[in-house]
Amino acid sequence: MKLNSISLTGKSVLLLGVLSAFSLVSCETNLENPAVTDATSQSADAFGQSGKDYVANELLVKFKAGVSEEAKANVLAKIGGKVSEKILTKVMERAGDKEGLLVLHTPLAALEAISKAKGLAEVEYAEPNFIYTHDVTSNDTYFTNNSLWGMKGSYGSNAEAAWSNNHTGSETVYIGIIDEGYMYTHEDLAANAGTNPKEIAGNKVDDDKNGYVDDVYGWDFAGNDNTVFDGTSDDHGTHVAGTIGAVGGNGKGVAGVNWNVKMLSAKFLGTNGGTTANAIKAVDYFTNLKIAGLNIVATNNSWGGGGFSQALKEAIDRAGAQNILFIAAAGNDGLNTETTASYPSGYASENIIAVASITSTGALSSFSNYAATKVDIGAPGSNIYSTLPASSKGKQTTSSYGSYNGTSMATPHVSGAAALYAAYHQGSSAATIKAAILNSAVPTASLSGKCVTGGRLNVSGF
């Protein structure tokens, strides 16, 4: 039998037989630089960002305010551009943006079209529609239920110390998972599956008028529907969810940093990764829910691979303005991102916490990116046991568990920390929660000079 290997953001997976179309950060995989083989994608030196994958013959264009429709049409004519989609989220409108962002299709090579558009007076910016993948690295090591070293003391997050003080989280705190979907019916996740309280399930009406019909558990931006879990291919998102909020104390499976929390899904990673356009919509989706009154403390972002996007950074900043942390995987290239940029963790946005991965011995994981000023903290990311979906010989997807490696696995430990702190410090700003996480870091030799804190996650006092 042929042995197949795939590298994903946050996990590396070895599979026997037929390899699933898309792997996410659920096993030990490296999703930072997946091999995107779809015919509509290209990889090139996009404005100095070598090797970043993007959608071929497509670009994102932001026109300057006040540009006439005639002038816009002239710009489109110069690049042979046709509007595939206009992105104007409710959060953009609230921020005073009346133009939105255009996704354009052009017969020109994407970088050629961008070069032409960027020189025009009517254009604020033009950029590739980057493709992102999971930050995971996979191995074949299996762990028993007592192998959750990432929740223990020593080099783990020391969540068990918080639990011993009856600090196990709160169902009033929400975390948004921007990733694949996650198995919200999993035996260890169902009790913590969040729902949109203003949406009535199954009535085919956009009850909360946010633009998405029946988005009860979230929204699938890759498939443009409300089905946020599509089976075993959503393993990465399910693994992430288990680390944040698998139910503890129930005598089965694993325990997340929070035994009580609510998780919502914004699925934007599909079989060939996810695009900048859909990432923007996913970020704004949670920002809009926060504005509508839902207590979303942070989003978990265990993905990467694109180059710099002004449009995505603006979405992250809009989230920050609503006190939502954007917790991001540092990436799995084993690189110093002071000199080799990695996004989205590398954006200079105050609400970002960029997370490196460490092993159970406190070493920096061999695959983990690092940076003295652009990565904030280390967290458990090697051999992390968590929830997974599994197929059962033609039956419905069943609950399972497995071990993955990657910065994708480290990131949800920190997202879980944000939720745990917020549960017992109600009304805390994003800046306060971020400071609490960074200031409680335990100095760690392997992280000295490799991240802002020089230390690893410690939630014992949360």
N, C-alpha and C positions, 0 to 999 in steps of 0.2 A: 504493500500500500504506500502511496506517495505521501511524504511528509511535507506539509505546507506551512509557511511562516509568513506572518504579516506584522508590520510595525505600525502601531497606533499611538495617538496622544494619550498617554497615561497607561498604556498596557501593551504588552507584547504577548501575542497568543500563538501557540503552536497547535495546529489542528491536524487530525488525521482525516484523510479522504478529501471530500469536497469542502473548500473554504467558503464561508459565507461571504456574501457580496460586500459587506462592510463590517469592520470590526471597530469597537469602541473601547473606551477606557474601563473595561470591566475585568480584564485579566492583566497579567503583566505584559503590557504592550507598549510600544513607542509610537504614539499617534502624532507626534510633532511633524514628521516628514513621511506620511504615508505615500505609497505609490499610487497616485491617482491616475487611473488608466482610462477614464471616460474620455470619449473622443472630443467632448466639448471643453476640455481643460487643456491648459498649457502651463509649462514651467519655464521661466526665463528670468533674466536680470531685469526686474521691474523697478526702474529708477534706483539702481544700485542695490536692490534687495534680491540677491541672487538665489535662484532655486525656489522661489515662492510660487505656488500653484494658483492659478486664477482661471476664470471662465473665458474661453476663447471667444473672440468677436463680441465681447460685451464690456461695458464700462459703466461706472457710476458718475453722474454729472450733477453738480450743484450750480444752478444759475444764480447770479447776483440778484438781490431784491430789486424789483422794479423793471426788470428786463421785459420788453414787450413780447407777445407771442410771435410776431413777425421776426423779431431778432432771434428768438429761439429757433424758429424754423430755418433761418439762414445758417445757424450754427449746425443744426442737424444735417442740413444739405451738404455742408463742407466735409462731413465725415460719413455721409450716407447713413446717418443714424435714424433708427426707428425706435419709438418708445415701447419697451416691453412691459414696463411697470412704473407707476409713480408711487413713491413711498412718502406719505404724509400722515404720520401717526398723530393721534390725539395729543401725545406728549410734545411732539414738534409744534403743533398748533398752539398749545398752551405756552410754549416758550417764545411765541411770536413769529414762528417760521410759517410763512404763507406759500413758499415755493416748494418745499419738500425736496426730495431727491429723485432723480430719474435713473432708471436702469435702461440703458440703450443697447440695442443690437446694431452692429455695423458689419459690412462686408470686409472692412479693413482689419488687419491684425490689431488686437486690443491696444498694445503699446503704441502703435503708430497712430491710432485714433486719439488716444490720450495725449500724445505729444502735440497733435494738431489742436485739440480742444483747449489744452492748458494755456496756449498762447493767445486765446481770444479774450477780448475785454469783457464780454458778457458772462464769462465762466468764472465762478468763484473757485471751484476745484473740480478736477476729473481724476479718477483713479480706477484701478482694476477692481473687479468683483472677486476678491480673493476666496480661495477655498481653504477651509479649516478642517482639522481632524482632531481626534482624541489624543491626549497626552498620557499614554499608557505604555507599559512594557510587560510582556507576558512570560510566565514560566509554567512548568508542569508540576510544581510543588503543591501538595495538598495539605491542608491543615485541619486539625480537629477543632471542636468548638471552643477549646480552652487556649487557642493559639492567637488570640487577639492582642498581640504585644503592643499594638498602637494605642490601646486604651489603658495600658498599665503604666506603672512608674518606670524607673530606669530611663530608657530612651524613648518611651512612648509619650502620649499626651497627658498621662496621669489623670484621665477622666475618672478612673475608679475612686480617686480621692474625693472628687466632687460628688460622686454618687453616694459615697459613705456619709456625706453631710446632707443627704436627701436633695441634692441638686441634680435633678435628672431632666430638667427642661420644662417647657410649658407649651400647651396646645394653642396658646394665643400668639405664638411666634411662628412666622412663616419664612421658609427658605425657597427661593426660586432656583430650579435646576435647569440651566441652559446647556443642552447636551443632546444625546439621544433621548428617547422617552424612557420612563422607568416603569417597572411592573408594580403598579399601585395595588394590585390584588395579592401580592406576595404575602405569604403567611407572617412574615416578620416586618412587613411594611404597611399593610392595609390599615392598621389602627392609626398610623401617622400620615396617611395620604390626605393631603389638603384638598379642599374644594373651593371654588369661587362662590362665596356665600350669596352673591346677588344673581346667580344664574340658576335657572330651573332646568333640571336635567330632562332631555328628551322632548321638549316642546317645540323645538325648531324655531325658537325666537331668541334674538339677541337681547335678553332681559336687561342686562346692565348697560346696553348700548355702547360697548367698547369696540364694536366692529367684528366680533367673533361670536358665532352662534353656538350655543350649548358648550361653551368652553368650561366645563365643570371641573375637570382635572388639569386644565391648561390648554395649550394649543400646539398643533403640529405645523410648524412653518415650512417644513420640508415637503409635507404632503398636502398642506393647506386644508386641514380638517381638524376635527376635535378628537381624533383617535390618537392619543399621545403614547400609547403602548402598542407596538405592532409585532410582538413576539420575541423570540430568542435573539433576534438581531439587536434588540435594545438591551444588551447585556451590560454595556459600559455605563449607561445611565442608571441601571438598576444597582450596579456595584457601588457607584457614587452615593446613591440614596441610602444604602445600608450603612455606610460609614457615618453619614450625617444623622440618620434617625431610625435605624432598626430598633424595634421594641425591645427593651431590656426587662429582665426579671420575669420573662414568660416561660422559662424552662425549655426554650427551643432556639436553634440557630445562633445568631450573633446579636450583639448589642451595639447601637450607634453611640456617638458622643452624647446624643440626646435620646432618652427613652421616650420622651414626649416632645413632639414638635409637629409642625405641619409643612409638608413639601408639595410644591406645585411644579408642573413641567412646562417648559417651553422647548419643544423638540425642534432643533434646526439642523441636526446632523443626520443625514440619510445615508443611502448606500454608497454614495460617492463623496461623502463629506458634507460640509455646509458652506454657504456663501456669506459674504459680507452683508449682502442685502437682507438675508434672513436673520443673521445675527443681530442686526440693527433692530429689526422688528421684534425679535425675542427680548432684547434688553428693554425696549420701550414698552413692551407688553407688561412686564412686571412694574415698571415705573408708573404706568397708568393705573394698575391695580393698587399701588401704594397711594397714589393721589386719591383714589376712590375710597380709601379708608382701611385697606388690608395691611396688617402689620408685617410687611416684608422687610426683613433686616438685611438680607444679603442675597446675592445670587452666586451659585457655584459654577465656575467656568473651567472645566477640565479639558481644554482644547486649545489649539493653536495652529500655526503654520503659515498664516498670511503675512503680508508685509504691512507697512504703516498705512492705516486708513483714517483720514480725518473724519469721515462720516461715522465710523464706529466709535472713535474717541468721543465725538460729540454726544453719541447715545450714552456712553458710559458716564460722561459728565452730567447729562440730564438725570441719570439715576442718582449720581452723587448729590445733586441739588435736592433730591427727595430723601436723603439719608439712607441710601441703599449701598452697601459695600459690594464691590465687584471683586470676588476672590478668585484668583487665576493661577493656573498651573504655570510654573516657570519654564517648562518644556523638557524634553527628553533627549537632547542632542549632546549632553555632556560638555556644553560650551560655556564660556564666560560671556554673558550677554551684555557686559559693559562694551565689548567690542563687536559682538555679533548679535544684532538686535533680535528679540523674540517677542511676538505679539500674540494675544492682547496684554500679556503680563507686563510688557515694557512701556506701556503708555504712561506719561507723566500726569496721571489723574490722582487726586488726593484720596479717592475712595477705593483705590486698588490695593489689595494685599497680594503680593506675588509669592508663591510658595515653592520651595525646593523640597527634594525628597531625601530622607535619611533611612538608614537600615536599623535593624534591631540592636546593633552594636554601637550605634551613634555615628557611624561613618556617613559621609555624603554618598548617596547612591551613585554608582558608576555612570548611570544614564542621565543624572540630573543636571540641568543647567544651574548656573550660579552667577552672582554678581554682587559686588560690594555695595552698590547703591540702587540697583534695579530689581533685586530680589530681596524680600523682607524677612523671611523666616523659614526655618526648616520644619518638616513634620513627617510622620511615618508614611513611607511610600513604597517600601520593598516588602514583598510577601504579606500583603494585606488581605485578610480573609473577610468576605462580605457576601451580600445577597446576590443571587443570579436567577434568571429564568432558565428553565430547561424544558426540552420537548420530551414527551412521554409516548412514543410509538403511536403517533396518530391521534393521541388524546390532546386535551387542552394543555396549554403551557403550565408547567408545574413549578413549585418553589424549589430553589436549590441554593447552593453556596459554593464559593471557590475563591482561590487566591490570585490576586493580580499585583503587578508592580508598576510604578510610574508616578510622575508628579501629578497625574490625574487622581491617584489614590491619596496623595498627601493633601491635596487641595480640600477635599471634603472634611478632613479632620479640622481644618481651620474654619470652614463654613459652619461646622458643628459647634466649634468654639464660639463663634459669633452669636449663634442662636442660644447657646447655654448662658453666655453673659447677659444677653438681652432679656432672658427669662427672669433674671433676678435683679436687673437694673433697668426697670421699665422706663421708657422714654429717652433712653440714651441715644445720643447722636451717633452717626456713622464714625465720626472722628473719635468720639469717646471709646467706642467699641474697638476700633482699630488700635488706639493707644493702649487699651487694656491688654489686648492680645500681644502686641509687640513688647510692651513693658514687662510682661510676665515671662518672657522667653528665658529659658535656662541656657547660660553660656555653654557652648559646645565646641570642642577643639576643631572638629572637621568643618565647622561653619565660620570659624574666625576669618574675617576678611572675605567671606564668600556670600554674605548677606548683610542687610542693614543691622539686624540685631546681633548677629554673630551667634545666634542661639536657636533652640528648638521650642516647639509649642509646649505649653504647660497650662492646663486648665484647672489645676487642683484647687485654686482659690476662687473659681467662678461660681 
